[in-house]
Amino acid sequence: MGQSESANNPHPMVIEIILRAFLAKKQLANFLYMSLGHIRLKTSENRKESRNIMRRSEIIKTTM
């Protein structure tokens, strides 16, 4: 009796582990996607900023 119980018991645990792994993978994917989006946003901001600096330096050169 005790053995059949322990044989039937691991299944919910295995399912739980698989579900947790799946959810963790999904969360990781979402996190990576979000952080990549953030990095993309930052680089575009940096490009705009560098363009503004270039313009300012051009203006300074022409006024001198």
PyMOL Python script that loads the backbone (N, CA, C, O; Angstrom):
from pymol import cmd

cmd.read_pdbstr("""\
ATOM      1  N   MET A   1       0.838  -1.205   0.000  1.00  0.00           N
ATOM      2  CA  MET A   1       0.000   0.000   0.000  1.00  0.00           C
ATOM      3  C   MET A   1       0.881   1.268   0.000  1.00  0.00           C
ATOM      4  O   MET A   1       0.687   2.175  -0.809  1.00  0.00           O
ATOM      5  N   GLY A   2       1.830   1.302   0.907  1.00  0.00           N
ATOM      6  CA  GLY A   2       2.714   2.466   1.017  1.00  0.00           C
ATOM      7  C   GLY A   2       3.496   2.714  -0.253  1.00  0.00           C
ATOM      8  O   GLY A   2       3.749   3.862  -0.621  1.00  0.00           O
ATOM      9  N   GLN A   3       3.879   1.647  -0.923  1.00  0.00           N
ATOM     10  CA  GLN A   3       4.671   1.798  -2.136  1.00  0.00           C
ATOM     11  C   GLN A   3       3.852   2.374  -3.288  1.00  0.00           C
ATOM     12  O   GLN A   3       4.356   3.216  -4.032  1.00  0.00           O
ATOM     13  N   SER A   4       2.618   1.948  -3.450  1.00  0.00           N
ATOM     14  CA  SER A   4       1.770   2.451  -4.537  1.00  0.00           C
ATOM     15  C   SER A   4       1.467   3.935  -4.330  1.00  0.00           C
ATOM     16  O   SER A   4       1.359   4.688  -5.297  1.00  0.00           O
ATOM     17  N   GLU A   5       1.330   4.354  -3.071  1.00  0.00           N
ATOM     18  CA  GLU A   5       1.097   5.775  -2.774  1.00  0.00           C
ATOM     19  C   GLU A   5       2.293   6.605  -3.210  1.00  0.00           C
ATOM     20  O   GLU A   5       2.135   7.639  -3.859  1.00  0.00           O
ATOM     21  N   SER A   6       3.495   6.148  -2.852  1.00  0.00           N
ATOM     22  CA  SER A   6       4.693   6.899  -3.204  1.00  0.00           C
ATOM     23  C   SER A   6       4.933   6.875  -4.712  1.00  0.00           C
ATOM     24  O   SER A   6       5.535   7.796  -5.265  1.00  0.00           O
ATOM     25  N   ALA A   7       4.456   5.812  -5.376  1.00  0.00           N
ATOM     26  CA  ALA A   7       4.594   5.732  -6.838  1.00  0.00           C
ATOM     27  C   ALA A   7       3.645   6.721  -7.521  1.00  0.00           C
ATOM     28  O   ALA A   7       3.982   7.284  -8.562  1.00  0.00           O
ATOM     29  N   ASN A   8       2.474   6.931  -6.945  1.00  0.00           N
ATOM     30  CA  ASN A   8       1.498   7.862  -7.527  1.00  0.00           C
ATOM     31  C   ASN A   8       1.780   9.316  -7.140  1.00  0.00           C
ATOM     32  O   ASN A   8       1.349  10.242  -7.827  1.00  0.00           O
ATOM     33  N   ASN A   9       2.491   9.506  -6.058  1.00  0.00           N
ATOM     34  CA  ASN A   9       2.714  10.844  -5.517  1.00  0.00           C
ATOM     35  C   ASN A   9       3.602  11.753  -6.380  1.00  0.00           C
ATOM     36  O   ASN A   9       3.282  12.936  -6.495  1.00  0.00           O
ATOM     37  N   PRO A  10       4.677  11.284  -6.983  1.00  0.00           N
ATOM     38  CA  PRO A  10       5.584  12.205  -7.704  1.00  0.00           C
ATOM     39  C   PRO A  10       4.952  12.935  -8.889  1.00  0.00           C
ATOM     40  O   PRO A  10       5.429  14.003  -9.273  1.00  0.00           O
ATOM     41  N   HIS A  11       3.906  12.390  -9.465  1.00  0.00           N
ATOM     42  CA  HIS A  11       3.354  12.988 -10.681  1.00  0.00           C
ATOM     43  C   HIS A  11       2.956  14.468 -10.541  1.00  0.00           C
ATOM     44  O   HIS A  11       3.347  15.277 -11.382  1.00  0.00           O
ATOM     45  N   PRO A  12       2.192  14.843  -9.505  1.00  0.00           N
ATOM     46  CA  PRO A  12       1.867  16.275  -9.381  1.00  0.00           C
ATOM     47  C   PRO A  12       3.118  17.127  -9.226  1.00  0.00           C
ATOM     48  O   PRO A  12       3.172  18.255  -9.717  1.00  0.00           O
ATOM     49  N   MET A  13       4.124  16.589  -8.542  1.00  0.00           N
ATOM     50  CA  MET A  13       5.376  17.304  -8.331  1.00  0.00           C
ATOM     51  C   MET A  13       6.069  17.534  -9.672  1.00  0.00           C
ATOM     52  O   MET A  13       6.544  18.635  -9.953  1.00  0.00           O
ATOM     53  N   VAL A  14       6.124  16.502 -10.487  1.00  0.00           N
ATOM     54  CA  VAL A  14       6.759  16.602 -11.808  1.00  0.00           C
ATOM     55  C   VAL A  14       6.026  17.635 -12.653  1.00  0.00           C
ATOM     56  O   VAL A  14       6.653  18.472 -13.302  1.00  0.00           O
ATOM     57  N   ILE A  15       4.710  17.573 -12.643  1.00  0.00           N
ATOM     58  CA  ILE A  15       3.899  18.537 -13.397  1.00  0.00           C
ATOM     59  C   ILE A  15       4.174  19.948 -12.905  1.00  0.00           C
ATOM     60  O   ILE A  15       4.310  20.876 -13.702  1.00  0.00           O
ATOM     61  N   GLU A  16       4.257  20.107 -11.582  1.00  0.00           N
ATOM     62  CA  GLU A  16       4.527  21.418 -10.993  1.00  0.00           C
ATOM     63  C   GLU A  16       5.889  21.933 -11.435  1.00  0.00           C
ATOM     64  O   GLU A  16       6.030  23.102 -11.794  1.00  0.00           O
ATOM     65  N   ILE A  17       6.894  21.057 -11.409  1.00  0.00           N
ATOM     66  CA  ILE A  17       8.251  21.448 -11.821  1.00  0.00           C
ATOM     67  C   ILE A  17       8.251  21.891 -13.287  1.00  0.00           C
ATOM     68  O   ILE A  17       8.849  22.910 -13.633  1.00  0.00           O
ATOM     69  N   ILE A  18       7.581  21.125 -14.137  1.00  0.00           N
ATOM     70  CA  ILE A  18       7.517  21.461 -15.564  1.00  0.00           C
ATOM     71  C   ILE A  18       6.818  22.804 -15.762  1.00  0.00           C
ATOM     72  O   ILE A  18       7.271  23.641 -16.542  1.00  0.00           O
ATOM     73  N   LEU A  19       5.700  23.002 -15.041  1.00  0.00           N
ATOM     74  CA  LEU A  19       4.963  24.263 -15.157  1.00  0.00           C
ATOM     75  C   LEU A  19       5.804  25.432 -14.674  1.00  0.00           C
ATOM     76  O   LEU A  19       5.829  26.492 -15.300  1.00  0.00           O
ATOM     77  N   ARG A  20       6.494  25.232 -13.554  1.00  0.00           N
ATOM     78  CA  ARG A  20       7.339  26.312 -13.018  1.00  0.00           C
ATOM     79  C   ARG A  20       8.455  26.655 -13.987  1.00  0.00           C
ATOM     80  O   ARG A  20       8.758  27.828 -14.206  1.00  0.00           O
ATOM     81  N   ALA A  21       9.071  25.620 -14.571  1.00  0.00           N
ATOM     82  CA  ALA A  21      10.151  25.844 -15.544  1.00  0.00           C
ATOM     83  C   ALA A  21       9.611  26.608 -16.749  1.00  0.00           C
ATOM     84  O   ALA A  21      10.249  27.536 -17.245  1.00  0.00           O
ATOM     85  N   PHE A  22       8.437  26.210 -17.210  1.00  0.00           N
ATOM     86  CA  PHE A  22       7.811  26.861 -18.362  1.00  0.00           C
ATOM     87  C   PHE A  22       7.527  28.333 -18.054  1.00  0.00           C
ATOM     88  O   PHE A  22       7.818  29.215 -18.863  1.00  0.00           O
ATOM     89  N   LEU A  23       6.949  28.587 -16.864  1.00  0.00           N
ATOM     90  CA  LEU A  23       6.627  29.957 -16.478  1.00  0.00           C
ATOM     91  C   LEU A  23       7.894  30.789 -16.313  1.00  0.00           C
ATOM     92  O   LEU A  23       7.934  31.949 -16.722  1.00  0.00           O
ATOM     93  N   ALA A  24       8.919  30.205 -15.722  1.00  0.00           N
ATOM     94  CA  ALA A  24      10.180  30.914 -15.537  1.00  0.00           C
ATOM     95  C   ALA A  24      10.779  31.275 -16.890  1.00  0.00           C
ATOM     96  O   ALA A  24      11.295  32.375 -17.085  1.00  0.00           O
ATOM     97  N   LYS A  25      10.701  30.325 -17.820  1.00  0.00           N
ATOM     98  CA  LYS A  25      11.217  30.563 -19.173  1.00  0.00           C
ATOM     99  C   LYS A  25      10.459  31.709 -19.838  1.00  0.00           C
ATOM    100  O   LYS A  25      11.055  32.567 -20.490  1.00  0.00           O
ATOM    101  N   LYS A  26       9.132  31.710 -19.664  1.00  0.00           N
ATOM    102  CA  LYS A  26       8.293  32.755 -20.243  1.00  0.00           C
ATOM    103  C   LYS A  26       8.630  34.104 -19.619  1.00  0.00           C
ATOM    104  O   LYS A  26       8.738  35.110 -20.320  1.00  0.00           O
ATOM    105  N   GLN A  27       8.794  34.119 -18.297  1.00  0.00           N
ATOM    106  CA  GLN A  27       9.139  35.358 -17.604  1.00  0.00           C
ATOM    107  C   GLN A  27      10.498  35.868 -18.068  1.00  0.00           C
ATOM    108  O   GLN A  27      10.678  37.066 -18.288  1.00  0.00           O
ATOM    109  N   LEU A  28      11.446  34.956 -18.214  1.00  0.00           N
ATOM    110  CA  LEU A  28      12.785  35.321 -18.668  1.00  0.00           C
ATOM    111  C   LEU A  28      12.717  35.911 -20.072  1.00  0.00           C
ATOM    112  O   LEU A  28      13.357  36.921 -20.364  1.00  0.00           O
ATOM    113  N   ALA A  29      11.940  35.273 -20.930  1.00  0.00           N
ATOM    114  CA  ALA A  29      11.774  35.767 -22.305  1.00  0.00           C
ATOM    115  C   ALA A  29      11.171  37.169 -22.294  1.00  0.00           C
ATOM    116  O   ALA A  29      11.629  38.053 -23.018  1.00  0.00           O
ATOM    117  N   ASN A  30      10.145  37.367 -21.473  1.00  0.00           N
ATOM    118  CA  ASN A  30       9.520  38.692 -21.370  1.00  0.00           C
ATOM    119  C   ASN A  30      10.508  39.716 -20.849  1.00  0.00           C
ATOM    120  O   ASN A  30      10.573  40.841 -21.345  1.00  0.00           O
ATOM    121  N   PHE A  31      11.288  39.316 -19.829  1.00  0.00           N
ATOM    122  CA  PHE A  31      12.270  40.221 -19.238  1.00  0.00           C
ATOM    123  C   PHE A  31      13.314  40.623 -20.277  1.00  0.00           C
ATOM    124  O   PHE A  31      13.654  41.799 -20.405  1.00  0.00           O
ATOM    125  N   LEU A  32      13.821  39.630 -21.019  1.00  0.00           N
ATOM    126  CA  LEU A  32      14.823  39.914 -22.044  1.00  0.00           C
ATOM    127  C   LEU A  32      14.251  40.824 -23.122  1.00  0.00           C
ATOM    128  O   LEU A  32      14.915  41.756 -23.577  1.00  0.00           O
ATOM    129  N   TYR A  33      13.015  40.546 -23.528  1.00  0.00           N
ATOM    130  CA  TYR A  33      12.361  41.367 -24.551  1.00  0.00           C
ATOM    131  C   TYR A  33      12.229  42.806 -24.066  1.00  0.00           C
ATOM    132  O   TYR A  33      12.509  43.751 -24.804  1.00  0.00           O
ATOM    133  N   MET A  34      11.798  42.959 -22.811  1.00  0.00           N
ATOM    134  CA  MET A  34      11.627  44.291 -22.242  1.00  0.00           C
ATOM    135  C   MET A  34      12.959  45.015 -22.132  1.00  0.00           C
ATOM    136  O   MET A  34      13.060  46.195 -22.467  1.00  0.00           O
ATOM    137  N   SER A  35      13.995  44.299 -21.655  1.00  0.00           N
ATOM    138  CA  SER A  35      15.299  44.948 -21.488  1.00  0.00           C
ATOM    139  C   SER A  35      15.904  45.305 -22.843  1.00  0.00           C
ATOM    140  O   SER A  35      16.562  46.337 -22.974  1.00  0.00           O
ATOM    141  N   LEU A  36      15.687  44.460 -23.850  1.00  0.00           N
ATOM    142  CA  LEU A  36      16.166  44.782 -25.197  1.00  0.00           C
ATOM    143  C   LEU A  36      15.454  46.020 -25.727  1.00  0.00           C
ATOM    144  O   LEU A  36      16.073  46.892 -26.339  1.00  0.00           O
ATOM    145  N   GLY A  37      14.149  46.088 -25.487  1.00  0.00           N
ATOM    146  CA  GLY A  37      13.380  47.266 -25.884  1.00  0.00           C
ATOM    147  C   GLY A  37      13.911  48.503 -25.193  1.00  0.00           C
ATOM    148  O   GLY A  37      14.005  49.567 -25.806  1.00  0.00           O
ATOM    149  N   HIS A  38      14.261  48.376 -23.918  1.00  0.00           N
ATOM    150  CA  HIS A  38      14.796  49.489 -23.136  1.00  0.00           C
ATOM    151  C   HIS A  38      16.146  49.923 -23.710  1.00  0.00           C
ATOM    152  O   HIS A  38      16.416  51.116 -23.848  1.00  0.00           O
ATOM    153  N   ILE A  39      16.994  48.937 -24.043  1.00  0.00           N
ATOM    154  CA  ILE A  39      18.310  49.236 -24.618  1.00  0.00           C
ATOM    155  C   ILE A  39      18.122  49.959 -25.954  1.00  0.00           C
ATOM    156  O   ILE A  39      18.812  50.940 -26.232  1.00  0.00           O
ATOM    157  N   ARG A  40      17.189  49.476 -26.779  1.00  0.00           N
ATOM    158  CA  ARG A  40      16.914  50.110 -28.072  1.00  0.00           C
ATOM    159  C   ARG A  40      16.487  51.555 -27.875  1.00  0.00           C
ATOM    160  O   ARG A  40      16.931  52.452 -28.592  1.00  0.00           O
ATOM    161  N   LEU A  41      15.611  51.771 -26.882  1.00  0.00           N
ATOM    162  CA  LEU A  41      15.138  53.109 -26.573  1.00  0.00           C
ATOM    163  C   LEU A  41      16.310  53.995 -26.173  1.00  0.00           C
ATOM    164  O   LEU A  41      16.425  55.131 -26.633  1.00  0.00           O
ATOM    165  N   LYS A  42      17.175  53.471 -25.317  1.00  0.00           N
ATOM    166  CA  LYS A  42      18.343  54.221 -24.846  1.00  0.00           C
ATOM    167  C   LYS A  42      19.250  54.596 -26.007  1.00  0.00           C
ATOM    168  O   LYS A  42      19.694  55.741 -26.100  1.00  0.00           O
ATOM    169  N   THR A  43      19.534  53.641 -26.900  1.00  0.00           N
ATOM    170  CA  THR A  43      20.441  53.927 -28.012  1.00  0.00           C
ATOM    171  C   THR A  43      19.843  54.987 -28.928  1.00  0.00           C
ATOM    172  O   THR A  43      20.566  55.843 -29.438  1.00  0.00           O
ATOM    173  N   SER A  44      18.524  54.939 -29.144  1.00  0.00           N
ATOM    174  CA  SER A  44      17.901  55.963 -29.995  1.00  0.00           C
ATOM    175  C   SER A  44      17.973  57.329 -29.302  1.00  0.00           C
ATOM    176  O   SER A  44      18.170  58.349 -29.963  1.00  0.00           O
ATOM    177  N   GLU A  45      17.813  57.351 -27.971  1.00  0.00           N
ATOM    178  CA  GLU A  45      17.953  58.598 -27.210  1.00  0.00           C
ATOM    179  C   GLU A  45      19.373  59.118 -27.334  1.00  0.00           C
ATOM    180  O   GLU A  45      19.591  60.314 -27.524  1.00  0.00           O
ATOM    181  N   ASN A  46      20.342  58.208 -27.224  1.00  0.00           N
ATOM    182  CA  ASN A  46      21.744  58.593 -27.325  1.00  0.00           C
ATOM    183  C   ASN A  46      22.055  59.154 -28.707  1.00  0.00           C
ATOM    184  O   ASN A  46      22.798  60.126 -28.837  1.00  0.00           O
ATOM    185  N   ARG A  47      21.481  58.537 -29.736  1.00  0.00           N
ATOM    186  CA  ARG A  47      21.692  59.037 -31.098  1.00  0.00           C
ATOM    187  C   ARG A  47      21.159  60.447 -31.236  1.00  0.00           C
ATOM    188  O   ARG A  47      21.818  61.320 -31.800  1.00  0.00           O
ATOM    189  N   LYS A  48      19.947  60.665 -30.709  1.00  0.00           N
ATOM    190  CA  LYS A  48      19.350  62.004 -30.768  1.00  0.00           C
ATOM    191  C   LYS A  48      20.252  62.997 -30.041  1.00  0.00           C
ATOM    192  O   LYS A  48      20.512  64.095 -30.532  1.00  0.00           O
ATOM    193  N   GLU A  49      20.725  62.590 -28.855  1.00  0.00           N
ATOM    194  CA  GLU A  49      21.572  63.457 -28.046  1.00  0.00           C
ATOM    195  C   GLU A  49      22.869  63.782 -28.786  1.00  0.00           C
ATOM    196  O   GLU A  49      23.303  64.934 -28.795  1.00  0.00           O
ATOM    197  N   SER A  50      23.488  62.780 -29.403  1.00  0.00           N
ATOM    198  CA  SER A  50      24.742  63.022 -30.126  1.00  0.00           C
ATOM    199  C   SER A  50      24.498  63.930 -31.330  1.00  0.00           C
ATOM    200  O   SER A  50      25.343  64.760 -31.665  1.00  0.00           O
ATOM    201  N   ARG A  51      23.332  63.773 -31.985  1.00  0.00           N
ATOM    202  CA  ARG A  51      22.990  64.673 -33.091  1.00  0.00           C
ATOM    203  C   ARG A  51      22.867  66.113 -32.594  1.00  0.00           C
ATOM    204  O   ARG A  51      23.354  67.048 -33.229  1.00  0.00           O
ATOM    205  N   ASN A  52      22.207  66.272 -31.444  1.00  0.00           N
ATOM    206  CA  ASN A  52      22.056  67.610 -30.868  1.00  0.00           C
ATOM    207  C   ASN A  52      23.415  68.213 -30.540  1.00  0.00           C
ATOM    208  O   ASN A  52      23.645  69.397 -30.787  1.00  0.00           O
ATOM    209  N   ILE A  53      24.315  67.410 -29.988  1.00  0.00           N
ATOM    210  CA  ILE A  53      25.659  67.885 -29.658  1.00  0.00           C
ATOM    211  C   ILE A  53      26.391  68.304 -30.930  1.00  0.00           C
ATOM    212  O   ILE A  53      27.059  69.338 -30.961  1.00  0.00           O
ATOM    213  N   MET A  54      26.258  67.491 -31.980  1.00  0.00           N
ATOM    214  CA  MET A  54      26.883  67.816 -33.256  1.00  0.00           C
ATOM    215  C   MET A  54      26.356  69.153 -33.773  1.00  0.00           C
ATOM    216  O   MET A  54      27.132  69.997 -34.221  1.00  0.00           O
ATOM    217  N   ARG A  55      25.055  69.343 -33.713  1.00  0.00           N
ATOM    218  CA  ARG A  55      24.441  70.597 -34.176  1.00  0.00           C
ATOM    219  C   ARG A  55      24.978  71.774 -33.386  1.00  0.00           C
ATOM    220  O   ARG A  55      25.337  72.808 -33.948  1.00  0.00           O
ATOM    221  N   ARG A  56      25.029  71.598 -32.047  1.00  0.00           N
ATOM    222  CA  ARG A  56      25.522  72.674 -31.188  1.00  0.00           C
ATOM    223  C   ARG A  56      26.952  73.037 -31.548  1.00  0.00           C
ATOM    224  O   ARG A  56      27.298  74.214 -31.649  1.00  0.00           O
ATOM    225  N   SER A  57      27.783  72.015 -31.742  1.00  0.00           N
ATOM    226  CA  SER A  57      29.184  72.273 -32.068  1.00  0.00           C
ATOM    227  C   SER A  57      29.291  72.966 -33.435  1.00  0.00           C
ATOM    228  O   SER A  57      30.140  73.837 -33.628  1.00  0.00           O
ATOM    229  N   GLU A  58      28.434  72.578 -34.373  1.00  0.00           N
ATOM    230  CA  GLU A  58      28.417  73.248 -35.686  1.00  0.00           C
ATOM    231  C   GLU A  58      28.037  74.719 -35.527  1.00  0.00           C
ATOM    232  O   GLU A  58      28.644  75.599 -36.137  1.00  0.00           O
ATOM    233  N   ILE A  59      27.023  74.969 -34.699  1.00  0.00           N
ATOM    234  CA  ILE A  59      26.569  76.348 -34.460  1.00  0.00           C
ATOM    235  C   ILE A  59      27.700  77.151 -33.826  1.00  0.00           C
ATOM    236  O   ILE A  59      27.944  78.291 -34.222  1.00  0.00           O
ATOM    237  N   ILE A  60      28.386  76.578 -32.855  1.00  0.00           N
ATOM    238  CA  ILE A  60      29.493  77.256 -32.175  1.00  0.00           C
ATOM    239  C   ILE A  60      30.604  77.567 -33.193  1.00  0.00           C
ATOM    240  O   ILE A  60      31.158  78.667 -33.189  1.00  0.00           O
ATOM    241  N   LYS A  61      30.923  76.611 -34.052  1.00  0.00           N
ATOM    242  CA  LYS A  61      31.966  76.817 -35.071  1.00  0.00           C
ATOM    243  C   LYS A  61      31.600  77.963 -36.000  1.00  0.00           C
ATOM    244  O   LYS A  61      32.450  78.790 -36.330  1.00  0.00           O
ATOM    245  N   THR A  62      30.339  78.020 -36.427  1.00  0.00           N
ATOM    246  CA  THR A  62      29.932  79.053 -37.385  1.00  0.00           C
ATOM    247  C   THR A  62      29.881  80.435 -36.736  1.00  0.00           C
ATOM    248  O   THR A  62      30.134  81.438 -37.403  1.00  0.00           O
ATOM    249  N   THR A  63      29.556  80.499 -35.448  1.00  0.00           N
ATOM    250  CA  THR A  63      29.473  81.806 -34.787  1.00  0.00           C
ATOM    251  C   THR A  63      30.859  82.350 -34.442  1.00  0.00           C
ATOM    252  O   THR A  63      31.017  83.562 -34.293  1.00  0.00           O
ATOM    253  N   MET A  64      31.866  81.483 -34.310  1.00  0.00           N
ATOM    254  CA  MET A  64      33.215  81.936 -33.942  1.00  0.00           C
ATOM    255  C   MET A  64      33.957  82.527 -35.119  1.00  0.00           C
ATOM    256  O   MET A  64      35.103  82.954 -34.974  1.00  0.00           O
TER     257      MET A  64
END
""", "prot")
cmd.dss("prot")
cmd.show_as("cartoon", "prot")
cmd.util.cbc("prot")
cmd.orient("prot")
